[in-house]
């Protein structure tokens, strides 16, 4: 039987950001670049890691890269399952890789807490690994000459966090905290509906040109999207 692969193509978002729509059960995966450094936001389940990496490589997005930070927005397997596979592919090119997340997410990843990661629901086993940058609310990740603010947004999970890039074009990487016209579920381990509402109120304080969610399409109407979502949950 012929195997038909889903289409994969890069969606370029200013400034210097490439969005890959997640294939199958994968989260969306983002690459943001400044100079010789890159930020990778989430890695999917790991089932399509080589396809994502090959696309970046073939399109020249990795040319001259020296360092990559892999940031996980939260603890679920469809966002962290490809972590080590992604790291190995970067290291084959001589690119230094470190992992970053909120400290709560980092603890779950390092101890491979299956009850929260939910790897078993995908028929997989997640092997814990070190997270070098354990961040708190208000900390920054520096990528080249740019820095991104970590905003702790618990609700979908206890460690869920967003990254905010201020500038002429303002980006918010939202993970599963906020999607276009909906939010991440709160009925899974460490989820909390009340905390999610508080997190959405916090996000409403920011000016955002493009919201970049963990699944689905780019949020271009930031405040209107938040208004609709908060009125529905």
Backbone as a chain_set.jsonl record, in Angstrom:
{"seq": "XXXXXXXXXXXXXXXXXXXXXXXXXXXXXXXXXXXXXXXXXXXXXXXXXXXXXXXXXXXXXXXXXXXXXXXXXXXXXXXXXXXXXXXXXXXXXXXXXXXXXXXXXXXXXXXXXXXXXXXXXXXXXXXXXXXXXXXXXXXXXXXXXXXXXXXXXXXXXXXXXXXXXXXXXXXXXXXXXXXXXXXXXXXXXXXXXXXXXXXXXXXXXXXXXXXXXXXXXXXXXXXXXXXXXXXXX", "coords": {"N": [[0.84, -1.198, 0.0], [0.526, 2.212, -0.815], [2.249, 4.78, 0.884], [1.136, 7.82, 2.027], [2.408, 10.901, 2.692], [1.822, 13.631, 4.892], [1.678, 17.067, 3.805], [4.477, 19.19, 4.155], [5.679, 22.305, 4.894], [7.563, 25.351, 5.154], [6.503, 28.117, 7.122], [7.029, 31.386, 7.041], [7.58, 33.889, 9.419], [7.811, 37.202, 10.415], [9.896, 38.515, 13.09], [12.454, 36.713, 11.503], [11.549, 34.054, 11.944], [10.468, 30.7, 11.667], [7.746, 28.691, 11.12], [6.658, 25.394, 11.522], [4.011, 23.414, 10.762], [2.753, 20.999, 12.884], [3.118, 17.544, 12.181], [0.923, 14.742, 11.982], [0.534, 13.672, 15.237], [2.123, 15.586, 16.302], [3.16, 18.604, 17.989], [3.108, 22.047, 16.822], [6.19, 23.33, 15.525], [8.77, 25.594, 16.069], [11.289, 27.744, 14.752], [13.358, 30.244, 15.697], [15.631, 32.772, 14.852], [18.642, 34.538, 15.572], [21.399, 36.067, 14.471], [24.102, 33.887, 14.921], [22.778, 32.124, 16.49], [20.009, 30.084, 17.556], [16.586, 29.589, 18.48], [14.618, 26.895, 19.305], [11.315, 26.069, 19.518], [9.582, 23.756, 21.147], [9.31, 20.231, 20.153], [7.725, 18.225, 19.125], [6.525, 14.787, 18.869], [8.66, 13.241, 18.174], [8.498, 11.51, 16.086], [8.703, 12.617, 13.573], [11.005, 14.052, 13.424], [13.394, 14.038, 11.854], [12.423, 14.812, 9.363], [11.547, 17.454, 9.808], [13.982, 18.644, 10.5], [15.525, 18.175, 8.225], [14.186, 19.752, 6.368], [14.627, 22.372, 7.4], [17.408, 22.391, 7.103], [17.787, 21.997, 4.329], [16.576, 24.291, 3.309], [18.246, 26.255, 4.117], [18.052, 27.455, 6.616], [19.639, 26.831, 8.751], [22.177, 27.579, 8.202], [25.447, 28.484, 9.069], [24.945, 28.389, 11.764], [25.7, 28.254, 15.26], [24.853, 27.734, 17.841], [22.077, 26.354, 19.624], [19.039, 26.717, 21.368], [16.755, 24.652, 22.838], [13.52, 25.025, 23.656], [10.928, 24.051, 25.767], [7.488, 24.418, 25.894], [5.719, 23.251, 27.643], [4.918, 20.205, 29.468], [3.981, 17.963, 28.011], [3.987, 14.976, 25.951], [3.672, 15.302, 23.169], [4.989, 17.614, 22.706], [7.532, 17.414, 23.782], [8.642, 15.003, 23.079], [10.418, 14.731, 20.936], [12.802, 15.798, 21.763], [15.516, 14.764, 22.376], [16.201, 13.521, 19.983], [16.184, 15.699, 18.242], [18.239, 17.222, 19.365], [20.481, 15.551, 18.876], [20.638, 15.64, 16.08], [21.293, 18.322, 15.597], [23.764, 18.375, 16.903], [25.307, 16.718, 15.31], [26.011, 18.416, 13.307], [27.815, 19.968, 14.549], [26.745, 21.895, 16.172], [26.132, 23.501, 19.168], [23.9, 22.512, 21.755], [21.42, 23.368, 24.121], [18.94, 22.737, 26.652], [15.877, 24.319, 27.661], [13.364, 25.462, 29.921], [10.435, 26.289, 31.902], [10.947, 25.926, 35.423], [9.253, 24.021, 36.638], [8.346, 22.442, 34.505], [10.864, 21.546, 33.723], [11.613, 19.888, 35.865], [9.768, 17.785, 35.598], [10.526, 16.786, 33.092], [13.221, 16.03, 33.559], [12.92, 14.007, 35.438], [11.34, 12.29, 34.086], [8.464, 12.034, 34.376], [5.949, 10.129, 33.868], [3.206, 10.173, 34.326], [2.449, 12.766, 33.956], [3.699, 13.598, 31.591], [2.564, 11.852, 29.775], [3.392, 9.971, 27.898], [2.824, 7.277, 27.505], [0.306, 7.209, 26.373], [0.782, 7.519, 23.737], [1.967, 5.228, 23.059], [4.662, 5.157, 23.594], [7.904, 5.587, 25.23], [9.212, 7.991, 27.293], [12.418, 9.157, 27.821], [14.07, 10.608, 30.446], [15.97, 13.68, 30.588], [18.662, 16.051, 31.029], [17.914, 19.437, 31.824], [19.238, 22.379, 31.071], [18.737, 25.158, 31.415], [16.781, 26.308, 33.786], [13.978, 28.008, 34.248], [12.305, 30.897, 35.657], [9.229, 32.728, 36.109], [9.384, 35.795, 34.421], [12.051, 35.649, 33.792], [14.628, 35.802, 31.222], [15.376, 34.474, 27.971], [18.234, 34.58, 26.098], [18.924, 35.003, 22.741], [21.244, 35.236, 20.409], [21.341, 38.593, 19.578], [18.898, 39.174, 20.608], [16.302, 38.984, 23.113], [14.025, 36.944, 24.903], [11.11, 36.986, 26.841], [10.096, 34.995, 29.547], [6.907, 33.944, 30.423], [5.098, 32.678, 32.929], [2.423, 30.567, 32.623], [0.364, 28.851, 34.006], [-2.15, 26.254, 33.899], [-3.071, 24.745, 31.581], [-1.057, 22.875, 31.976], [0.937, 22.524, 34.978], [3.423, 23.652, 34.561], [3.243, 25.154, 32.281], [4.207, 27.631, 29.952], [4.747, 30.778, 28.281], [6.562, 32.458, 25.666], [7.754, 35.676, 25.064], [8.513, 37.966, 22.576], [9.606, 41.109, 22.292], [9.543, 44.116, 20.313], [9.802, 45.71, 17.06], [8.118, 44.053, 15.577], [5.982, 42.054, 17.384], [6.057, 39.024, 19.052], [4.369, 36.16, 20.403], [4.938, 33.119, 21.751], [2.811, 30.622, 22.445], [2.42, 27.983, 23.252], [0.312, 25.419, 24.518], [-1.38, 26.975, 25.933], [-2.936, 28.967, 24.741], [-4.844, 28.986, 21.8], [-5.879, 29.649, 18.397], [-8.992, 30.816, 18.721], [-9.582, 29.035, 20.794], [-8.59, 27.159, 23.775], [-6.05, 25.281, 25.579], [-6.824, 22.075, 26.972], [-7.885, 21.428, 30.361], [-8.237, 19.251, 31.942], [-6.41, 17.279, 32.311], [-3.626, 15.65, 34.063], [-2.228, 17.88, 36.419], [-3.445, 20.066, 35.292], [-5.507, 23.066, 35.472], [-8.4, 24.816, 35.629], [-9.151, 27.343, 36.71], [-6.667, 28.56, 37.116], [-5.876, 28.722, 34.475], [-7.621, 30.674, 33.438], [-6.686, 32.877, 34.868], [-4.136, 33.023, 33.761], [-4.72, 33.677, 31.105], [-5.775, 36.229, 31.452], [-3.465, 37.489, 32.205], [-1.953, 37.306, 29.828], [-3.405, 39.016, 28.264], [-2.43, 41.487, 28.851], [-0.382, 42.079, 27.17], [0.962, 43.482, 24.167], [0.609, 42.116, 21.028], [1.601, 41.008, 17.87], [1.731, 38.625, 16.38], [0.476, 35.653, 17.5], [1.8, 32.584, 18.362], [0.875, 29.482, 18.386], [0.818, 26.203, 20.055], [-0.522, 24.318, 18.557], [-2.423, 24.248, 15.521], [-3.283, 27.338, 13.772], [-1.649, 30.526, 13.152], [-2.227, 33.233, 15.399], [-3.61, 36.19, 14.622], [-5.235, 38.247, 15.384], [-4.939, 39.257, 18.166], [-6.065, 40.457, 20.651], [-8.84, 40.377, 20.144], [-9.149, 37.651, 19.747], [-8.505, 36.69, 22.317], [-10.6, 37.868, 23.747], [-12.869, 36.527, 22.695], [-12.264, 33.879, 23.399], [-12.092, 33.965, 26.218], [-14.668, 34.619, 26.813], [-15.937, 32.312, 26.311], [-15.098, 30.228, 27.886]], "CA": [[0.0, 0.0, 0.0], [1.294, 3.45, -0.901], [2.213, 5.641, 2.059], [0.986, 9.219, 1.654], [2.874, 11.748, 3.776], [1.234, 14.97, 4.925], [2.525, 18.116, 3.256], [5.257, 19.943, 5.129], [6.298, 23.466, 4.272], [7.867, 26.382, 6.145], [5.723, 29.349, 7.149], [7.942, 32.4, 7.558], [6.929, 34.929, 10.197], [8.815, 38.162, 10.891], [11.231, 38.56, 12.499], [13.386, 35.571, 11.473], [10.898, 32.9, 12.563], [9.895, 29.714, 10.757], [6.767, 27.801, 11.743], [6.333, 24.134, 10.873], [2.795, 22.822, 11.31], [3.056, 19.656, 13.334], [2.578, 16.417, 11.437], [0.293, 13.696, 12.789], [0.214, 14.095, 16.599], [3.134, 16.54, 16.768], [2.915, 20.036, 18.156], [3.841, 22.925, 15.919], [7.593, 23.5, 15.886], [9.219, 26.909, 15.618], [12.702, 28.099, 14.778], [13.635, 31.68, 15.684], [17.075, 32.914, 14.721], [19.309, 35.835, 15.666], [22.826, 35.831, 14.255], [24.534, 32.493, 14.857], [22.057, 31.365, 17.508], [18.609, 29.798, 17.229], [15.665, 29.066, 19.482], [13.639, 25.916, 18.832], [10.205, 25.987, 20.475], [8.949, 22.432, 21.125], [9.942, 19.284, 19.227], [6.814, 17.172, 18.695], [6.638, 13.46, 19.491], [9.899, 12.602, 17.744], [8.259, 10.661, 14.93], [8.976, 13.323, 12.311], [12.102, 14.982, 13.689], [14.325, 14.133, 10.728], [11.773, 15.563, 8.288], [11.617, 18.869, 10.161], [15.373, 19.08, 10.466], [15.965, 18.17, 6.822], [13.605, 20.926, 5.714], [15.423, 23.534, 7.821], [18.753, 22.293, 6.524], [17.701, 22.169, 2.888], [16.161, 25.661, 2.992], [19.292, 27.181, 4.537], [17.766, 28.116, 7.883], [20.66, 26.489, 9.741], [23.501, 27.977, 7.701], [26.275, 29.298, 9.957], [24.465, 28.318, 13.144], [26.679, 27.756, 16.22], [24.231, 27.374, 19.126], [20.62, 26.257, 19.603], [18.334, 26.484, 22.63], [15.464, 23.986, 22.665], [12.625, 25.428, 24.736], [9.655, 23.332, 25.84], [6.442, 25.252, 26.473], [5.138, 22.509, 28.763], [5.456, 18.877, 29.738], [3.325, 16.869, 27.3], [4.847, 14.226, 25.038], [3.613, 15.813, 21.805], [5.849, 18.8, 22.659], [8.889, 17.122, 24.278], [9.084, 13.67, 22.671], [11.51, 14.799, 19.965], [13.918, 16.587, 22.295], [16.861, 14.201, 22.223], [16.449, 13.305, 18.554], [16.522, 17.004, 17.683], [19.568, 17.589, 19.861], [21.498, 14.757, 18.18], [20.786, 16.123, 14.705], [22.066, 19.564, 15.662], [25.153, 18.106, 17.315], [26.018, 16.149, 14.156], [26.514, 19.553, 12.527], [28.729, 20.728, 15.391], [25.995, 22.985, 16.799], [25.917, 23.268, 20.595], [22.486, 22.522, 22.109], [21.014, 23.283, 25.523], [17.496, 22.715, 26.851], [15.345, 25.338, 28.56], [11.915, 25.435, 30.204], [10.123, 26.681, 33.27], [11.527, 24.944, 36.352], [8.296, 22.933, 36.874], [8.467, 21.57, 33.332], [12.2, 20.94, 33.76], [11.607, 18.79, 36.836], [9.011, 16.678, 35.003], [11.357, 16.23, 32.02], [14.412, 15.375, 34.109], [12.52, 12.795, 36.159], [10.505, 11.486, 33.176], [7.222, 11.751, 35.086], [5.052, 9.638, 32.829], [1.819, 10.515, 34.638], [2.219, 14.116, 33.453], [4.156, 13.643, 30.195], [1.552, 11.074, 29.032], [4.032, 9.261, 26.786], [2.19, 5.973, 27.323], [-0.876, 7.337, 25.515], [1.286, 7.455, 22.358], [2.664, 3.954, 22.924], [6.091, 5.457, 23.641], [8.508, 5.809, 26.54], [10.059, 9.177, 27.321], [13.599, 9.054, 28.673], [14.406, 11.914, 31.002], [17.27, 14.257, 30.245], [18.987, 17.276, 31.744], [17.48, 20.741, 31.315], [20.289, 23.27, 31.568], [18.176, 26.449, 31.825], [15.527, 26.179, 34.532], [13.586, 29.4, 34.279], [11.174, 31.361, 36.458], [8.472, 33.825, 35.516], [10.139, 37.04, 34.359], [13.399, 35.423, 33.265], [14.801, 35.964, 29.782], [16.275, 33.641, 27.173], [18.93, 35.41, 25.119], [19.268, 34.338, 21.484], [21.972, 36.247, 19.667], [21.159, 39.947, 20.119], [17.514, 39.334, 21.054], [15.949, 38.255, 24.324], [12.609, 36.602, 24.999], [10.62, 36.955, 28.208], [9.275, 33.851, 29.935], [5.7, 34.241, 31.185], [4.543, 31.428, 33.456], [0.978, 30.58, 32.378], [-0.205, 27.55, 34.394], [-3.556, 26.01, 33.587], [-3.05, 23.523, 30.773], [-0.245, 22.089, 32.91], [1.501, 23.382, 36.02], [4.628, 24.338, 34.089], [3.006, 25.817, 30.998], [4.792, 28.963, 29.856], [4.816, 31.432, 26.978], [7.731, 33.292, 25.435], [7.369, 36.94, 24.426], [9.573, 38.721, 21.912], [9.214, 42.495, 22.072], [10.259, 44.753, 19.221], [8.954, 46.293, 16.022], [7.098, 43.009, 15.465], [5.912, 41.422, 18.699], [5.63, 37.628, 18.957], [4.115, 35.402, 21.623], [4.854, 31.666, 21.604], [1.823, 30.349, 23.492], [2.253, 26.58, 23.607], [-1.094, 25.005, 24.535], [-2.16, 27.884, 26.774], [-3.896, 29.69, 23.914], [-4.888, 28.712, 20.366], [-6.841, 30.476, 17.682], [-10.4, 30.595, 19.085], [-9.795, 28.089, 21.887], [-7.488, 27.018, 24.732], [-5.69, 23.911, 25.907], [-7.692, 21.431, 27.967], [-7.392, 21.528, 31.739], [-8.681, 18.07, 32.679], [-5.314, 16.323, 32.393], [-2.846, 15.84, 35.289], [-1.658, 19.197, 36.748], [-4.251, 21.127, 34.699], [-6.325, 23.806, 36.426], [-9.195, 25.76, 34.85], [-9.081, 28.676, 37.313], [-5.346, 29.111, 36.816], [-5.831, 29.06, 33.056], [-8.265, 31.974, 33.272], [-5.746, 33.886, 35.359], [-3.047, 33.12, 32.787], [-5.229, 34.407, 29.942], [-5.825, 37.637, 31.854], [-2.076, 37.983, 32.161], [-1.562, 37.453, 28.432], [-4.128, 40.158, 27.702], [-1.68, 42.702, 29.15], [0.708, 42.243, 26.205], [0.714, 43.812, 22.769], [1.114, 40.99, 20.239], [1.268, 41.02, 16.44], [1.494, 37.244, 15.974], [0.498, 34.611, 18.509], [2.297, 31.359, 17.729], [0.395, 28.442, 19.298], [1.369, 24.861, 19.984], [-1.258, 23.588, 17.526], [-3.281, 25.123, 14.743], [-2.75, 28.415, 12.958], [-1.187, 31.758, 13.782], [-3.237, 34.152, 15.92], [-3.283, 37.53, 14.132], [-6.116, 39.2, 16.061], [-4.606, 38.852, 19.529], [-7.021, 40.873, 21.68], [-10.162, 39.854, 19.798], [-9.107, 36.211, 20.006], [-8.594, 36.51, 23.767], [-11.955, 38.241, 24.182], [-13.761, 35.439, 22.338], [-11.924, 32.683, 24.161], [-12.423, 34.139, 27.639], [-16.109, 34.629, 26.928], [-16.471, 30.975, 26.016], [-14.629, 29.188, 28.823]], "C": [[0.874, 1.245, 0.0], [1.125, 4.268, 0.376], [2.15, 7.089, 1.597], [1.363, 10.081, 2.858], [2.173, 13.099, 3.741], [2.221, 15.999, 4.365], [3.216, 18.866, 4.386], [5.919, 21.1, 4.41], [6.536, 24.531, 5.335], [6.952, 27.589, 5.992], [6.6, 30.404, 7.809], [7.162, 33.544, 8.188], [8.002, 35.905, 10.656], [8.73, 38.297, 12.409], [11.957, 37.218, 12.609], [12.829, 34.317, 12.144], [10.302, 32.005, 11.494], [8.977, 28.798, 11.559], [6.6, 26.559, 10.894], [5.08, 23.582, 11.536], [3.082, 21.369, 11.657], [2.366, 18.585, 12.509], [1.995, 15.382, 12.407], [-0.053, 14.235, 14.182], [1.183, 15.155, 17.119], [2.551, 17.924, 17.034], [3.5, 20.787, 16.968], [5.26, 23.089, 16.443], [8.073, 24.806, 15.263], [10.736, 27.023, 15.709], [12.791, 29.615, 14.668], [15.141, 31.867, 15.691], [17.523, 34.363, 14.885], [20.804, 35.587, 15.556], [23.137, 34.36, 14.133], [23.848, 31.61, 15.89], [20.591, 31.195, 17.112], [17.869, 29.321, 18.464], [14.718, 28.108, 18.791], [12.558, 25.822, 19.891], [9.437, 24.7, 20.207], [9.498, 21.551, 19.993], [9.011, 18.176, 18.751], [7.067, 15.858, 19.413], [7.965, 12.77, 19.191], [9.732, 11.756, 16.505], [8.614, 11.298, 13.599], [10.176, 14.252, 12.409], [13.036, 15.14, 12.496], [13.725, 14.91, 9.564], [11.831, 17.063, 8.571], [13.041, 19.394, 9.98], [15.884, 19.164, 9.025], [15.414, 19.365, 6.061], [14.39, 22.185, 6.093], [16.776, 23.554, 7.135], [18.72, 22.59, 5.035], [17.34, 23.578, 2.468], [17.165, 26.708, 3.477], [19.069, 27.87, 5.866], [18.834, 27.859, 8.955], [22.058, 26.924, 9.33], [24.219, 28.871, 8.712], [25.878, 29.251, 11.42], [25.519, 27.687, 14.058], [26.042, 27.232, 17.51], [22.723, 27.348, 18.971], [20.101, 26.011, 21.016], [16.994, 25.842, 22.292], [14.611, 24.298, 23.882], [11.326, 24.637, 24.656], [8.619, 24.178, 26.562], [5.737, 24.579, 27.635], [5.547, 21.046, 28.655], [4.926, 17.751, 28.871], [4.195, 16.273, 26.189], [4.816, 14.773, 23.614], [4.405, 17.108, 21.617], [7.3, 18.494, 23.037], [9.46, 15.813, 23.742], [10.245, 13.662, 21.696], [12.762, 15.489, 20.476], [15.296, 16.011, 21.983], [17.193, 13.923, 20.764], [16.849, 14.607, 17.88], [17.926, 17.419, 18.101], [20.662, 16.845, 19.092], [21.715, 15.24, 16.754], [21.558, 17.438, 14.665], [23.532, 19.277, 15.965], [25.957, 17.45, 16.207], [26.616, 17.234, 13.278], [27.484, 20.417, 13.335], [28.065, 21.912, 16.08], [25.722, 22.631, 18.257], [24.444, 23.413, 20.928], [22.327, 22.511, 23.627], [19.49, 23.305, 25.573], [17.086, 23.777, 27.863], [13.851, 25.128, 28.743], [11.698, 26.082, 31.559], [10.592, 25.572, 34.204], [10.581, 23.779, 36.624], [8.335, 21.935, 35.727], [9.798, 20.843, 33.347], [12.247, 19.75, 34.713], [10.887, 17.567, 36.27], [9.851, 15.995, 33.931], [12.539, 15.455, 32.588], [14.072, 14.072, 34.813], [11.581, 11.907, 35.345], [9.197, 11.06, 33.844], [6.122, 11.406, 34.087], [3.609, 10.046, 33.062], [1.459, 11.91, 34.15], [2.606, 14.225, 31.973], [3.185, 12.92, 29.271], [2.145, 10.369, 27.807], [3.346, 7.942, 26.49], [0.955, 6.052, 26.434], [-0.506, 7.328, 24.041], [1.989, 6.117, 22.078], [4.17, 4.112, 22.937], [6.564, 5.558, 25.084], [9.436, 7.011, 26.449], [11.204, 8.962, 28.295], [13.996, 10.447, 29.144], [15.782, 12.386, 30.578], [17.457, 15.563, 30.995], [18.406, 18.495, 31.034], [18.415, 21.785, 31.919], [19.756, 24.612, 32.078], [16.811, 26.23, 32.469], [15.06, 27.59, 34.865], [12.4, 29.651, 35.211], [10.438, 32.443, 35.678], [9.296, 35.11, 35.567], [11.572, 36.89, 33.898], [13.416, 35.61, 31.751], [15.678, 34.848, 29.208], [16.911, 34.549, 26.137], [19.331, 34.557, 23.916], [19.939, 35.388, 20.601], [21.814, 37.602, 20.338], [19.743, 40.181, 20.648], [17.292, 38.56, 22.36], [14.436, 38.093, 24.396], [12.238, 36.419, 26.464], [9.793, 35.702, 28.456], [8.121, 34.321, 30.818], [5.101, 32.918, 31.64], [3.026, 31.501, 33.357], [0.362, 29.225, 32.73], [-1.683, 27.472, 34.056], [-3.699, 24.759, 32.756], [-2.217, 22.469, 31.493], [0.341, 23.067, 33.924], [2.694, 24.192, 35.53], [4.437, 25.143, 32.823], [3.507, 27.262, 31.016], [4.76, 29.454, 28.425], [6.122, 32.211, 26.884], [7.313, 34.504, 24.619], [8.593, 37.636, 23.857], [9.044, 40.116, 21.615], [10.044, 43.079, 20.936], [9.303, 45.384, 18.24], [7.796, 45.347, 15.701], [7.131, 42.208, 16.761], [5.308, 40.02, 18.56], [5.336, 37.063, 20.338], [3.985, 33.927, 21.263], [3.992, 31.16, 22.757], [1.718, 28.893, 23.922], [0.787, 26.179, 23.518], [-1.926, 25.851, 25.496], [-3.262, 28.55, 25.964], [-3.725, 29.305, 22.451], [-5.758, 29.769, 19.686], [-8.252, 29.986, 18.022], [-10.631, 29.535, 20.152], [-8.554, 28.041, 22.777], [-7.164, 25.544, 24.91], [-6.587, 23.36, 26.998], [-7.054, 21.479, 29.348], [-7.749, 20.307, 32.575], [-7.624, 16.975, 32.739], [-4.488, 16.592, 33.652], [-2.105, 17.17, 35.319], [-2.368, 20.343, 36.039], [-5.133, 21.8, 35.739], [-7.061, 24.913, 35.684], [-9.092, 27.187, 35.393], [-7.741, 29.34, 37.023], [-5.228, 29.488, 35.342], [-6.49, 30.411, 32.806], [-7.357, 33.105, 33.748], [-4.605, 34.101, 34.366], [-3.481, 33.895, 31.547], [-5.355, 35.898, 30.245], [-4.443, 38.262, 31.818], [-1.638, 38.229, 30.72], [-2.228, 38.659, 27.782], [-3.417, 41.48, 27.963], [-0.646, 43.034, 28.073], [0.182, 42.654, 24.833], [1.374, 42.735, 21.912], [0.659, 41.136, 18.785], [0.931, 39.624, 15.936], [1.581, 36.346, 17.198], [0.811, 33.289, 17.836], [1.991, 30.171, 18.637], [1.046, 27.082, 19.078], [0.684, 23.972, 18.969], [-2.105, 24.597, 16.75], [-2.525, 26.274, 14.102], [-2.409, 29.651, 13.77], [-2.38, 32.616, 14.22], [-2.837, 35.57, 15.507], [-4.119, 38.623, 14.798], [-6.061, 38.951, 17.565], [-5.708, 39.192, 20.543], [-8.439, 40.354, 21.398], [-10.236, 38.359, 20.052], [-9.235, 35.931, 21.494], [-9.995, 36.824, 24.275], [-12.934, 37.099, 23.906], [-13.52, 34.214, 23.218], [-12.38, 32.818, 25.607], [-13.939, 34.221, 27.842], [-16.736, 33.26, 26.785], [-16.075, 29.929, 27.039], [-15.115, 29.47, 30.259]], "O": [[1.856, 1.318, 0.739], [0.016, 4.43, 0.885], [3.021, 7.539, 0.852], [0.726, 10.007, 3.909], [1.953, 13.652, 2.664], [3.437, 15.821, 4.444], [2.622, 19.14, 5.429], [6.637, 20.901, 3.43], [5.791, 24.607, 6.312], [6.662, 28.027, 4.879], [6.882, 30.321, 9.004], [6.231, 34.092, 7.599], [9.007, 35.485, 11.23], [7.64, 38.208, 12.976], [12.058, 36.656, 13.7], [13.557, 33.602, 12.833], [9.702, 32.486, 10.532], [9.391, 28.206, 12.555], [6.421, 26.654, 9.68], [5.081, 23.31, 12.737], [3.588, 20.607, 10.833], [1.186, 18.698, 12.18], [2.512, 15.18, 13.505], [-0.853, 15.163, 14.296], [1.069, 15.577, 18.27], [1.59, 18.352, 16.396], [4.289, 20.236, 16.2], [5.506, 22.999, 17.646], [7.819, 25.085, 14.091], [11.371, 26.478, 16.612], [12.358, 30.202, 13.676], [15.85, 31.203, 16.447], [16.871, 35.289, 14.403], [21.407, 34.972, 16.436], [22.517, 33.654, 13.339], [24.28, 30.485, 16.14], [20.012, 32.04, 16.429], [18.453, 28.729, 19.371], [14.083, 28.466, 17.799], [12.854, 25.525, 21.048], [8.744, 24.562, 19.199], [10.066, 22.044, 19.018], [9.452, 17.271, 18.042], [7.743, 15.821, 20.441], [8.347, 11.823, 19.879], [10.724, 11.321, 15.92], [8.805, 10.599, 12.604], [10.347, 15.14, 11.574], [13.428, 16.258, 12.161], [14.45, 15.599, 8.848], [12.13, 17.853, 7.676], [13.263, 20.448, 9.384], [16.587, 20.106, 8.658], [16.096, 19.928, 5.204], [14.773, 22.969, 5.225], [17.232, 24.59, 6.652], [19.544, 23.356, 4.536], [17.743, 24.028, 1.395], [16.963, 27.905, 3.274], [19.817, 28.781, 6.219], [18.916, 28.587, 9.944], [23.023, 26.658, 10.047], [23.677, 29.883, 9.157], [26.421, 30.0, 12.232], [26.158, 26.703, 13.685], [26.62, 26.386, 18.191], [22.144, 28.191, 18.286], [20.652, 25.202, 21.762], [16.194, 26.414, 21.552], [14.93, 23.891, 24.999], [10.7, 24.563, 23.598], [8.834, 24.604, 27.697], [5.214, 25.256, 28.52], [6.412, 20.69, 27.855], [5.416, 16.63, 29.005], [5.016, 16.957, 25.578], [5.828, 14.716, 22.916], [4.483, 17.639, 20.509], [8.204, 19.236, 22.654], [10.645, 15.539, 23.93], [10.987, 12.682, 21.632], [13.688, 15.739, 19.706], [16.141, 16.688, 21.396], [18.343, 14.071, 20.352], [17.749, 14.622, 17.041], [18.707, 17.908, 17.284], [21.661, 17.449, 18.7], [22.846, 15.252, 16.267], [22.393, 17.638, 13.783], [24.429, 19.863, 15.359], [27.177, 17.608, 16.164], [27.609, 17.006, 12.587], [27.923, 21.468, 12.868], [28.749, 22.834, 16.524], [25.147, 21.582, 18.548], [23.792, 24.337, 20.44], [22.998, 21.756, 24.33], [18.832, 23.817, 24.668], [17.83, 24.098, 28.791], [13.16, 24.673, 27.831], [12.652, 26.386, 32.276], [10.629, 24.405, 33.814], [11.042, 22.655, 36.823], [8.354, 20.725, 35.95], [9.864, 19.658, 33.022], [12.853, 18.724, 34.403], [11.348, 16.439, 36.445], [9.889, 14.767, 33.861], [12.825, 14.343, 32.144], [14.863, 13.129, 34.784], [11.084, 10.897, 35.844], [8.864, 9.876, 33.874], [5.458, 12.285, 33.539], [2.861, 10.247, 32.105], [0.282, 12.208, 33.95], [1.908, 14.876, 31.196], [3.0, 13.32, 28.122], [1.463, 10.195, 26.798], [3.291, 7.526, 25.333], [0.59, 5.06, 25.803], [-1.372, 7.151, 23.184], [2.534, 5.908, 20.994], [4.886, 3.295, 22.357], [5.77, 5.607, 26.023], [10.344, 7.038, 25.618], [10.984, 8.624, 29.458], [14.227, 11.348, 28.337], [16.653, 11.581, 30.248], [16.499, 16.114, 31.537], [18.407, 18.575, 29.806], [18.386, 22.041, 33.123], [20.267, 25.145, 33.063], [15.816, 25.998, 31.783], [15.681, 28.282, 35.672], [11.611, 28.754, 35.509], [10.961, 32.998, 34.712], [9.838, 35.471, 36.612], [12.247, 37.887, 33.639], [12.379, 35.581, 31.089], [16.59, 34.349, 29.866], [16.208, 35.215, 25.378], [19.99, 33.527, 24.059], [19.289, 36.31, 20.108], [22.115, 37.752, 21.523], [19.428, 41.285, 21.091], [18.01, 37.606, 22.661], [13.675, 38.978, 24.004], [12.961, 35.78, 27.228], [8.897, 35.378, 27.676], [8.326, 35.003, 31.822], [4.647, 32.125, 30.815], [2.407, 32.393, 33.938], [-0.116, 28.521, 31.841], [-2.37, 28.487, 33.943], [-4.37, 23.812, 33.165], [-2.623, 21.312, 31.604], [0.253, 24.282, 33.752], [2.949, 25.291, 36.024], [5.385, 25.759, 32.338], [3.264, 28.01, 31.964], [4.747, 28.666, 27.479], [6.714, 32.576, 27.9], [6.61, 34.382, 23.616], [9.578, 37.866, 24.558], [8.147, 40.287, 20.791], [11.13, 42.583, 20.638], [8.125, 45.574, 18.545], [6.649, 45.773, 15.57], [8.19, 41.741, 17.182], [4.211, 39.848, 18.03], [5.974, 37.438, 21.322], [3.054, 33.526, 20.564], [4.392, 31.255, 23.917], [0.994, 28.59, 24.87], [0.095, 26.544, 22.568], [-3.052, 25.483, 25.833], [-4.39, 28.685, 26.437], [-2.613, 29.298, 21.924], [-6.297, 30.664, 20.338], [-8.644, 28.879, 17.653], [-11.779, 29.163, 20.396], [-7.594, 28.781, 22.565], [-7.903, 24.671, 24.455], [-7.057, 24.107, 27.856], [-5.833, 21.559, 29.479], [-7.579, 20.325, 33.794], [-7.914, 15.859, 33.172], [-4.63, 17.655, 34.256], [-1.435, 17.537, 34.354], [-1.941, 21.491, 36.165], [-5.471, 21.2, 36.76], [-6.437, 25.841, 35.169], [-8.959, 28.135, 34.619], [-7.681, 30.532, 36.723], [-4.558, 30.462, 35.0], [-5.966, 31.215, 32.035], [-7.271, 34.156, 33.113], [-4.163, 35.231, 34.157], [-2.705, 34.678, 30.999], [-5.072, 36.734, 29.386], [-4.28, 39.423, 31.445], [-1.017, 39.25, 30.426], [-1.677, 39.253, 26.855], [-3.765, 42.494, 27.358], [-0.096, 44.135, 28.057], [-0.892, 42.231, 24.403], [2.568, 42.473, 22.056], [-0.52, 41.358, 18.512], [-0.016, 39.44, 15.171], [2.618, 36.277, 17.857], [0.167, 32.914, 16.856], [2.756, 29.881, 19.556], [1.72, 26.839, 18.077], [1.254, 22.963, 18.554], [-2.454, 25.661, 17.262], [-1.311, 26.215, 13.908], [-2.825, 29.799, 14.919], [-3.391, 32.715, 13.524], [-1.832, 36.094, 15.989], [-3.743, 39.795, 14.774], [-7.033, 38.486, 18.16], [-6.222, 38.301, 21.219], [-9.146, 39.941, 22.317], [-11.257, 37.851, 20.515], [-9.984, 35.041, 21.897], [-10.516, 36.12, 25.139], [-13.734, 36.741, 24.77], [-14.462, 33.597, 23.714], [-12.983, 31.899, 26.161], [-14.435, 33.923, 28.928], [-17.91, 33.064, 27.095], [-16.657, 28.844, 27.063], [-14.816, 28.702, 31.173]]}, "num_chains": 1, "name": "protein.A"}
